[in-house]
Amino acid sequence: MERALKTRDAALDGVRAAAALGVWLLHVGSNTGVMYQEGMYAWLMSRLGAAVPVFFLLSGLLLYRPWARAAVEGTPPPRPLRYLWRRVTRVMPVYWLVAGLGLWAWTKPDWSGWLTWMLLLQNYVQGGAQAEGLYQMWTLPVEMAFYLALPVLAWALHRWARAGRQGGNVPVRLLWGTAALGAVSAVTVTVTSLAGLPQLSLLLPYHLIFFACGMALAVLSVWIKHSRLVDAIAPQLLVLALLLYAVLSTPLAGPRTLDEPTLAQALLRMSLEAAVAVLVVAPFALAPNPGSLRHRLLGNPVTAYLGRVSYSFFLWHAPVITLYRHLTGDPPFTGDFAATAVVSFVVSLLLSVGSYHLVETTALRLSGRRSAPAPPPEAPVPQAAPAP
């Protein structure tokens, strides 16, 4: 396991930690009602759900990169069954632990409900995603659907790309293919709005654009290795991400509540969330530079470790917030924001550290995983100028 940690991209772990903290803060704000107050800060908090597309994009980037390398450089592609086994052992054990405790504590479903949740089928059952303290778990069926679809998507993309191999257009054709995957989301959002089918928003096609953006970054990271241009303008890209997030945090992108947005609002929100996710991740995926300020901020040992335990933190924080609310007896959408934030953060972090080391790393060892997936390309070493 130590070898795996050495080959991880610390900065991307830091991005993952920041996304997990964004989702946590969103749920603290929504449970205490702060998110629904008037003012700029409430609106900014209400859009922290944009952290979920960052998670989806990172999955597309990291998981597709070995297949992208196989298509562009001719290396052996991953073996699908081995890849799927590692995904299951990475995601399911700690999910079973947290979801099982949450269901036992508050929802107490019948045997079919237990089976639905344990097999990550809750998004496909009408009302099945409703369980107290597990409201963040809707993302896991979407992730698992992508895991299952990725070998097929990679195979289809590579067949399409090979048609352009003689012209040296493999990376370009792969990028066109990922763009087509993104168009699937636009169509699905349109159907969801026009046909009045909100349940489609819990399925993979609705969110495929975010995974596709990650896959496109994977192709670029293999193709161009390290972009000096992206490295040079990385601060501007991150500032642009903040500006677009500010636009996202307005009524233009739809209501803050669970009310259905209009088609224009839904498409704008999807586009802005995809753009923000790309702008946040691209400087780290396409211009790995450990000496830069951005890498020192997000790739330091503390944030990198938080990124490694972020999956457990993501799973634990909602049940912990729910338990705290039961103990305080606060009515819905009320409560002390600061107290809820401090208690839920500390308790969730302690539980996350325990489940990461006791459950996640044990499952990874049992899966036979010896290294982190698809390490990023090395940043180029500056060459000394020749003597005159």
KATAQUI-V187301 format. One record per pair of residues at least 6 apart in sequence whose ideal C-beta (glycine too) atoms are under 7 Angstrom apart, sorted by sequence separation. I is the first residue (numbers start at 1). J is the second residue. D is the distance in whole Angstrom. If there is no record, write none. Layout:
i=I j=J d=D
i=I j=J d=D
This chain:
i=29 j=35 d=4
i=36 j=42 d=7
i=69 j=75 d=5
i=70 j=76 d=6
i=103 j=109 d=6
i=116 j=122 d=5
i=122 j=128 d=4
i=123 j=129 d=6
i=164 j=170 d=6
i=191 j=197 d=7
i=192 j=198 d=7
i=200 j=206 d=6
i=255 j=261 d=7
i=289 j=295 d=6
i=35 j=42 d=6
i=70 j=77 d=4
i=121 j=128 d=7
i=122 j=129 d=5
i=254 j=261 d=3
i=328 j=335 d=6
i=34 j=42 d=6
i=192 j=200 d=4
i=261 j=269 d=7
i=116 j=125 d=5
i=129 j=138 d=5
i=161 j=170 d=5
i=164 j=173 d=4
i=191 j=200 d=7
i=192 j=201 d=6
i=290 j=299 d=7
i=35 j=45 d=5
i=67 j=77 d=5
i=325 j=335 d=7
i=34 j=45 d=7
i=35 j=46 d=5
i=66 j=77 d=7
i=67 j=78 d=7
i=103 j=114 d=7
i=254 j=265 d=4
i=283 j=294 d=6
i=66 j=78 d=5
i=116 j=128 d=5
i=161 j=173 d=4
i=188 j=200 d=6
i=253 j=265 d=6
i=254 j=266 d=7
i=160 j=173 d=6
i=161 j=174 d=5
i=252 j=265 d=7
i=103 j=117 d=6
i=117 j=131 d=7
i=192 j=206 d=7
i=123 j=138 d=6
i=253 j=268 d=5
i=254 j=269 d=5
i=29 j=45 d=4
i=161 j=177 d=7
i=252 j=268 d=6
i=253 j=269 d=4
i=324 j=340 d=6
i=157 j=174 d=6
i=160 j=177 d=5
i=188 j=205 d=4
i=189 j=206 d=6
i=99 j=117 d=6
i=123 j=141 d=4
i=188 j=206 d=5
i=26 j=45 d=7
i=122 j=141 d=6
i=253 j=272 d=6
i=321 j=340 d=7
i=324 j=343 d=5
i=25 j=45 d=7
i=120 j=140 d=6
i=121 j=141 d=7
i=157 j=177 d=4
i=185 j=205 d=6
i=324 j=344 d=6
i=120 j=141 d=5
i=184 j=205 d=5
i=185 j=206 d=6
i=248 j=269 d=7
i=26 j=48 d=4
i=96 j=118 d=6
i=185 j=207 d=7
i=25 j=48 d=6
i=26 j=49 d=6
i=185 j=208 d=5
i=321 j=344 d=5
i=107 j=131 d=4
i=120 j=144 d=5
i=184 j=208 d=5
i=185 j=209 d=4
i=248 j=272 d=4
i=320 j=344 d=5
i=23 j=48 d=7
i=107 j=132 d=6
i=247 j=272 d=6
i=248 j=273 d=7
i=22 j=48 d=4
i=106 j=132 d=4
i=182 j=208 d=7
i=106 j=133 d=6
i=181 j=208 d=5
i=182 j=209 d=4
i=317 j=344 d=6
i=320 j=347 d=5
i=23 j=51 d=5
i=103 j=131 d=6
i=244 j=272 d=6
i=248 j=276 d=7
i=320 j=348 d=5
i=22 j=51 d=4
i=23 j=52 d=7
i=102 j=131 d=7
i=182 j=212 d=4
i=102 j=133 d=5
i=181 j=212 d=4
i=182 j=213 d=7
i=244 j=275 d=5
i=245 j=276 d=5
i=317 j=348 d=4
i=19 j=51 d=4
i=102 j=134 d=5
i=244 j=276 d=5
i=316 j=348 d=5
i=178 j=212 d=5
i=19 j=54 d=4
i=99 j=134 d=6
i=241 j=276 d=5
i=313 j=348 d=6
i=316 j=351 d=5
i=19 j=55 d=6
i=313 j=349 d=6
i=316 j=352 d=6
i=178 j=215 d=5
i=99 j=137 d=6
i=178 j=216 d=4
i=241 j=279 d=4
i=15 j=54 d=7
i=240 j=279 d=6
i=241 j=280 d=5
i=313 j=352 d=4
i=312 j=352 d=4
i=175 j=216 d=6
i=178 j=219 d=7
i=238 j=279 d=7
i=16 j=58 d=6
i=237 j=279 d=5
i=238 j=280 d=7
i=15 j=58 d=7
i=309 j=352 d=4
i=312 j=355 d=4
i=175 j=219 d=6
i=309 j=353 d=6
i=312 j=356 d=5
i=95 j=140 d=6
i=174 j=219 d=5
i=237 j=282 d=6
i=238 j=283 d=7
i=12 j=58 d=7
i=237 j=283 d=6
i=309 j=356 d=4
i=171 j=219 d=6
i=308 j=356 d=7
i=312 j=360 d=6
i=234 j=283 d=4
i=171 j=223 d=4
i=230 j=282 d=6
i=91 j=144 d=7
i=230 j=283 d=6
i=234 j=287 d=6
i=149 j=204 d=7
i=230 j=286 d=4
i=231 j=287 d=4
i=238 j=294 d=7
i=230 j=287 d=4
i=146 j=204 d=6
i=231 j=289 d=6
i=234 j=292 d=7
i=145 j=204 d=4
i=227 j=286 d=5
i=87 j=147 d=4
i=227 j=287 d=5
i=234 j=294 d=6
i=209 j=270 d=6
i=213 j=274 d=6
i=226 j=287 d=6
i=142 j=204 d=5
i=198 j=260 d=6
i=224 j=286 d=7
i=226 j=288 d=7
i=84 j=147 d=7
i=138 j=202 d=6
i=210 j=274 d=6
i=213 j=277 d=6
i=217 j=281 d=6
i=221 j=285 d=5
i=142 j=207 d=6
i=146 j=211 d=5
i=209 j=274 d=5
i=213 j=278 d=5
i=217 j=282 d=6
i=221 j=286 d=6
i=220 j=286 d=6
i=210 j=277 d=6
i=83 j=151 d=7
i=217 j=285 d=5
i=194 j=263 d=7
i=217 j=286 d=7
i=193 j=263 d=4
i=80 j=151 d=4
i=129 j=202 d=6
i=190 j=263 d=6
i=193 j=266 d=6
i=189 j=266 d=5
i=189 j=267 d=6
i=123 j=202 d=4
i=123 j=203 d=7
i=186 j=267 d=7
i=189 j=270 d=6
i=55 j=139 d=7
i=59 j=143 d=6
i=185 j=270 d=6
i=64 j=150 d=7
i=52 j=139 d=6
i=59 j=146 d=6
i=63 j=150 d=6
i=67 j=154 d=4
i=71 j=158 d=5
i=288 j=376 d=5
i=288 j=377 d=7
i=64 j=154 d=7
i=71 j=161 d=5
i=289 j=379 d=5
i=67 j=158 d=7
i=285 j=376 d=7
i=288 j=379 d=5
i=72 j=170 d=6
i=71 j=170 d=6
i=72 j=171 d=6
i=71 j=174 d=6
i=68 j=174 d=7
i=27 j=136 d=7
i=23 j=136 d=7
i=73 j=222 d=7
i=64 j=214 d=7
i=68 j=218 d=5
i=72 j=222 d=5
i=56 j=207 d=6
i=60 j=211 d=4
i=64 j=215 d=4
i=68 j=219 d=5
i=72 j=223 d=6
i=226 j=377 d=6
i=59 j=211 d=6
i=60 j=212 d=6
i=225 j=377 d=4
i=57 j=210 d=5
i=60 j=213 d=7
i=61 j=214 d=4
i=65 j=218 d=4
i=69 j=222 d=5
i=226 j=379 d=5
i=56 j=210 d=4
i=60 j=214 d=3
i=64 j=218 d=4
i=68 j=222 d=5
i=226 j=380 d=5
i=56 j=211 d=5
i=59 j=214 d=6
i=60 j=215 d=4
i=221 j=376 d=6
i=57 j=213 d=5
i=58 j=214 d=6
i=61 j=217 d=5
i=65 j=221 d=7
i=221 j=377 d=6
i=53 j=210 d=4
i=57 j=214 d=4
i=61 j=218 d=5
i=65 j=222 d=7
i=56 j=214 d=7
i=60 j=218 d=7
i=136 j=314 d=7
i=136 j=318 d=5
i=135 j=318 d=6
i=134 j=318 d=6
i=133 j=318 d=6
i=134 j=319 d=7
i=133 j=319 d=4
i=133 j=322 d=4
i=132 j=322 d=6
i=50 j=245 d=7
i=47 j=245 d=7
i=50 j=248 d=6
i=47 j=248 d=5
i=47 j=249 d=5
i=46 j=249 d=7
i=44 j=249 d=5
i=43 j=249 d=5
i=43 j=250 d=7
i=46 j=256 d=4
i=43 j=256 d=7
i=98 j=315 d=4
i=102 j=319 d=5
i=94 j=312 d=6
i=98 j=316 d=6
i=101 j=319 d=7
i=36 j=256 d=6
i=53 j=273 d=5
i=57 j=277 d=4
i=61 j=281 d=7
i=95 j=315 d=6
i=35 j=256 d=7
i=53 j=274 d=6
i=57 j=278 d=7
i=94 j=315 d=6
i=98 j=319 d=6
i=50 j=273 d=5
i=54 j=277 d=5
i=58 j=281 d=7
i=53 j=277 d=4
i=57 j=281 d=6
i=61 j=285 d=6
i=50 j=276 d=6
i=54 j=280 d=6
i=54 j=281 d=7
i=97 j=355 d=6
i=94 j=355 d=5
i=97 j=359 d=6
i=15 j=280 d=7
i=94 j=359 d=5
i=15 j=281 d=6
i=93 j=359 d=5
i=94 j=360 d=5
i=15 j=284 d=6
i=93 j=363 d=5
i=12 j=284 d=6
i=11 j=284 d=4
i=90 j=363 d=7
i=89 j=363 d=5
i=90 j=364 d=7
i=89 j=364 d=7
i=89 j=366 d=6
i=89 j=367 d=4
i=9 j=288 d=7
i=18 j=298 d=7
i=86 j=367 d=5
i=85 j=367 d=6
i=15 j=298 d=6
i=86 j=369 d=6
i=11 j=295 d=5
i=14 j=298 d=3
i=14 j=299 d=5
i=17 j=303 d=5
i=11 j=298 d=5
i=11 j=299 d=4
i=10 j=299 d=4
i=14 j=303 d=4
i=17 j=306 d=4
i=14 j=304 d=6
i=17 j=307 d=4
i=20 j=310 d=4
i=27 j=317 d=7
i=31 j=321 d=5
i=13 j=304 d=4
i=16 j=307 d=4
i=23 j=314 d=6
i=27 j=318 d=6
i=14 j=307 d=5
i=17 j=310 d=5
i=20 j=313 d=5
i=24 j=317 d=5
i=28 j=321 d=7
i=10 j=304 d=4
i=13 j=307 d=3
i=16 j=310 d=5
i=20 j=314 d=5
i=27 j=321 d=6
i=31 j=325 d=6
i=13 j=308 d=6
i=36 j=333 d=7
i=33 j=333 d=4
i=33 j=334 d=6
i=32 j=334 d=7
i=32 j=335 d=4
i=34 j=337 d=5
i=31 j=335 d=7
i=32 j=337 d=5
i=66 j=373 d=7
i=32 j=340 d=5
i=66 j=374 d=5
i=28 j=337 d=7
i=31 j=340 d=7
i=65 j=374 d=4
i=63 j=373 d=7
i=62 j=373 d=5
i=28 j=340 d=5
i=62 j=374 d=6
i=28 j=341 d=5
i=28 j=344 d=6
i=24 j=345 d=7
i=1 j=361 d=5
i=1 j=364 d=7
i=1 j=365 d=6
i=7 j=371 d=5
i=8 j=372 d=4
i=4 j=369 d=7
i=7 j=372 d=5
i=4 j=370 d=7
i=9 j=375 d=7
i=3 j=370 d=6
i=4 j=371 d=5
i=9 j=376 d=5
i=3 j=371 d=6
i=4 j=372 d=5
i=7 j=375 d=5
